[in-house]
Amino acid sequence: MVFVCCGAQVLRGTPAPRSPLPNPYPQTVRILAWPAFDNQTGNPYNRLLYAPMADMGVTVDEFSPGRALQSALLGAHDAWHLHWPDDLLSTTPRRAAAWRVAGLLGLMTLARWRNIRMVWTAHDLGPHESPHPWLERFFWHHFVPRVDAVISLSEHGLEAARERFPRLRGRPGFAIPHGHYRDAYPPAPPKDEARRALDLPAEVPVVLFVGRIRPYKNVARLVKVFREMDAPERAHLVVAGNPASEALRRRIEAAAAGAERVRLALRFIPEAGLPAYLAAADLVALPYRDVLHSGSALLALSFDRPVLVPGRGAMSELQAQVGPRWVRTFAGESSNAETKQLTPEALRDALRWALRVKRPARAPLRALGWDRVAAQTVEAYRVVARGSNKRAEAE
């Protein structure tokens, strides 16, 4: 059996084919996903991944503690598919986080007794900011041995997961890319219309940071670097997103104080508002201190905007997938901590690159279509399920 864990509301797929052609997926696979659809307002990734599976012989249920217990007791699923399980470590107070960790590990143990498999998508290799370091060590020590297969969004990420957690080398591993966000958001308005809506000058270059603002994303550094940059043609910087804390908000506001060409929209940007920000931009800059994969980079590319990212994690792999006309990296792999950071010169050169390099109207994202990504994920489930069935027969 296979076990998939994500958090969201229940969606039952329709296993029957929609055409008279033979069903290429003759056996239904039952997945409990955490999350599946509940997080679609803040991040449509899971919805986009699981929605196509209804036509692939896969039933996806939303994870909840009660449903997980029922699944474990009755063997009601083949697999749990877990995304971001370490989010439990962000719970405060510490006692509440410990109870949630213990609950998940206990449910996983019970489910595996019923031959339900655990599949983990390693979006990251741990929280970027850990409020409970001792609990994090405990969690990974007990979580990884319960994992039956790992999915990463890149070959680099898969190898990084195996390096950090050597026990994963003995488990099936799959590199399945992050899909694009085309058609997941409202269409983008024309650039001039977006500029008017955001009260931005029509003819100046615009650098954009957009998305949830957390300390590791280095937004205050971006503001500082922009202000120090020899800005071509009175360029503007727009920062749009909700800071994770008031302290972080104050830090960014202090960095931008008195800068007339820096525009701050430090608030949650709803899905309907995102296209205007992206349409108004000439370059999306993501100056992260630490990165493995980036949904924000995929979001920018989905709106056909060139993106600047650190040369760390899987960003070079993304550049190879999409092409150097769309993805530019700065020196994120240096052993010197300071030169890993974005510099004024690197930002200036990236903006000139974004403005001067000729590129097609649309970024080449066909390989990142969700039907393809979902099909690869379903095949991973079936590989793990076959191994599970062999183990059950041996027992």
N, C-alpha and C positions, 0 to 999 in steps of 0.2 A: 504494500500500500504506500501511497505517497501523501505527505501532509504539507499544505501551504498555508502560511499565516500572514494576514494583513488585517487592517481594521476598517470596516465600512458596512453598509446595509446589504441585505441579501439580494443577489441576482441569480436566478436560475437560468442556465443556458438551455437551449433546445437542441438535444442531441441528434434529432432526425435531420437528414439532409434536405435542402430546399429544392433539389432538382432530382430527376429520375436517375442521374448518374450514380454509380456505386459509391457508397460512403467510404472515403479514404480513412476514416477514423471509426472503425467498427466497434470499438469498445469505449464506453463512456468513462472518463476520468473525473473523479469527484475531488474538488479542491476546496480547502478552507483557507481563505486568504486574509492576511492582516497587514495593511488594509486592502480592501477590494474597491469600494466605491465611496465610503464615507468621507474620504479626504479630497473629493474631487473639486470642492470649491477652492481650496488652497493650492492643490497640486493635482492636475488631471492625469498624471502619469499612470496611476493604477487603473483608472477607468478606461483609459485608452488601451492599456495592455489587455485587460480582461474582456472587454466588450466583444472583440472578434472571436473569442474562444467559444461562444455559443454555437457557432457553425463548424466547430472543429471537434465535436464530441466531448466537450468539457463543461461540467457544471461547476460554477464558482459560487461559493457561499461566503457571506461576510463573517468575519471573526468577531466573536464576543466571548467573554469568559464562560457564560452559560452554554453557548453553542460548542465551544471547545471541549468543555467537560462532557457534553452529550456525545460529541464526535469520538472522544477518547474512550468512553465507556462502551459505545455501541460499534466502534470501528466504522463510523459513518462516512469517512472520507479516505481517499487513497493517499493524500498528501496535504500537509499544511505548507503554505508559502508565506514566509516571513520577510517583511520589509522593515528596515529601521527598528529592529527589536531593542536596540540600545537607547531608544527614546525613553524607555522606562527609567533610565538613569538620570533623566532630567527632572524627575518628579521631586518635589519638596513637600514636606520635610523628608529627611533621610529615612525615617522609619517607614513612611508610605512607599518610598522607592524600594526599600528592601522587601516589603510585603509583595509588591507587584512583581519583582524579580523572582521571588520564591514561588509565587503563583504560576508564572509562565514556565519556569523550569519543572515544576511539579506536573503541570498539564502535559508538557512535552514528554516527560518520562512515562506517564500513563498512556499517552497515545502511541508511543513506540512499542509498548508491550502489546498493543493491538495491531502491530505491524504497519502502523501509519508512518509514512516517511516525512522527514523534515527537510524542506528546501529553503535555503536562505539566499536572498539577493543582497549581496554586499555592495550597497550603494556607496558606503564609506566603510572605514575600518575602525569606527568608534566615534563617539561624540567629539565635536570640535572643542567644546568647553565642557569639562566634566566636574560637576559639583560634588561628586562622591567618589574620589579615586579608588578607595579601598573596595567599594561596592562594584565599581567597574571591573577591577581585577577579578573579583569573585564571579561576576556575571560571565565574563568571557571564558574563565576557567571551566565553568560548568555548562555553558551554552554550546561551545564548539564541539565537544564530544557527542552532543545530541543531534548534530547536523548530519544529514545523510547525503546532501549534495549542495553545492554552492554555485550560484550564478553571479557573474560580474558583468558590468556594462562595457568591459574592454578586456583585451588580452593582458594589458599592463595591470589592470585592477585584479584580475584573476591571479596573476603571479604574486602581486603584492599581498593579497589575502593569504596565499599559501606560505609566503615568507613570514608574515606575522603570526599565523596560526598553522604550524607545521602539520598538525593532525589532519588538516584539509587535503594534504597531498594524497592521502589514502581514500579520498572520497571523489565521486564524479564531479567534474567542474565544467562549466559552460560559460563562454564569453558571448553575451547577447547584447547588442547595442541598445542604447537609449533611443527610443523613437522620437520623431519630430513632433512639433506642436501645431503644424498646419491643420486648419479646420477645427482646432480645439478652442480657438478664441474668435471673437468677431473679426471681420476683415479690417485691415488697416485703412485709414483714410489717406488721401493724397498728402504728400509732405507739406505743401503750403497750407492746407486746411488744418493739419495737426499743429503746425507752428502757430497759427492764429489762435487755435483753441488753448494752447499752453502759453500764449503771450510771449513767444520767442521770435526774434528777428528772422526774417525770411531768408536772408542771404548769408548768414554767418555759419561756420562749422559748429556742430553740436556733438559733444561727447556725452554719453548717457551711462549711468549706473541704474539698474532697475532690479527690484526684488527685495526679499526679506533681508534686513541689515543685521548682521551678527558680527561680533568682534573680529573673527578670522577673515572676514571679507574685506577688511582694510579700507573702509570707505573714507575715514578721516585722512588716511594717507593719500588717497586719490585726490581729495580736495586740496591738500597741501601741495602735492606734486603739480596739479593743474595750475595753482596760483603761481608756482615757481617757473612754469613752462613759458618758453618764448612762444606765446600762442599765435598761430597764424590767423590773420584776418579776424581778429577779435572773437576768437572761439568762445563758446559758452559750454559750461558743464551743468548737467541736470542730474540730480540724485533723487530717485523716486523709490520709496519703500519705507517700511515701518521698522524702526530700530527695536532691537530685542530688549532694551532697557532704557530708562531715563538717563542714566549715566552716559550711555553710548550716544543718545540723542544730543546731549549737551556737548559732548566731545566734537561731534560733527558740526554743530552750530557754531562752536567756538572756532573751528578750523575755517569756516566759511564767512565769519564775521567781517563785514565791510567789503566783501567781494561782489561787485555788481554783476559780474558775469558768471556767478555760481547761483543756480536756482535749486532750492531745497523743497521737496515735497515729501516730508518725513511723516508718512501716514500709509495705512494699508491702501494699496491700489487695486480696486476691484477688476475682475476680468474684463469688464466692458471698457475700462479706462486704459488698460495696458497697450492696446494697439496704437493709440495716439502718441504715447511716449516713444514707442519703437519707430513709428513712422517719421517722427520728427528728428531722429538721430542720424548722424553720419557714421558714428562709431560707438559700439557698446564696449565699455572698459570694465573688466572684472579683475581687480588687482589683488586677488586672494593671497593670503600668506601661505595657505595650505589648501590643496585641492587634489581630489582623485578624479571625480567626475563632476560635471556641471550641467544641471538642468537649465540654468540661466543662459549658458552659452548656446544650448539647443534652441531655447526660446528666441534669442536674437537671430540665429540663423533661420529659424522658421519664418521670421518676418523679413528675411533677406537683408540682414544688416551685418556688416563685417564686425568681427569681435576680436578684442585683445585679451589674452589670458596668459597666466604664468606658464613657463615651459616645464611644468611639473605634472605628476600623475599621468592621466591618460590624455592630456591636452595635445601632445604631439601626435597621438593616434587619431584624435579628432581632426587635426589639421591634415593628416594624410588621407582621411576619409573624404573630407569636404573640399580640400585644396587650399594652397597657401594664399589664394586670392581672397579667401573668406575668413581664415583663421590665422592670426599673427600671435606669436608668443614673445614674451620678454624673458630675461635671464633668470628663470625660476629654479634652475638646477645648480646654480653656483654653490660652492661649499661655504662661501662667505655670506653670513646672514644678511648683511646690509645690501649686497648686490643681488640678493633674491628679491628685493623690493622693487616696485615700480619706480622709475626715475623720471624727472622732467624730460630728459632727452628721449627716453623710450616712448613716453606718451606723445611727444611732439612728432616723432618719426612715425608712430602708428597712425596718428591723425592724418598726416600727409599721405601715408599709404592708403588709408581709407578713401581719401578724396581723389587720388590720382590714378590708382590702379583700375584698369578697365576690367569689369566683371559682368557676367550675364545678369539679366534682370532677376533671376531666381537662383538661390543656392541649390546645389545638386544633392538633394536629400532623399532620392528614391530608395536607396538602400536602407533608409531609416523609417520606412513605412510601417505602420502598426500591424497590418496583416502579416507581414514578414516577421516582425519581432514576436508577435503572438504565436505564430507557427513554430518558431525556434524554441519558444518557451514550452509549448505543448510537447514537442519532441523530447525536451529535457525531462518533463514529467514522466513520459512513457519509458524512457531509459531507466529512470530511477524506479519506476513501478516494476519493470521487468526484473531488475535486481532484487527488489523486495519479494516478488513472487518466488524467485529461485531460493531465497533464504527461507521463506515459509515452507516450501516443499522439503528443504533439507531438514527442517526442524520436525 
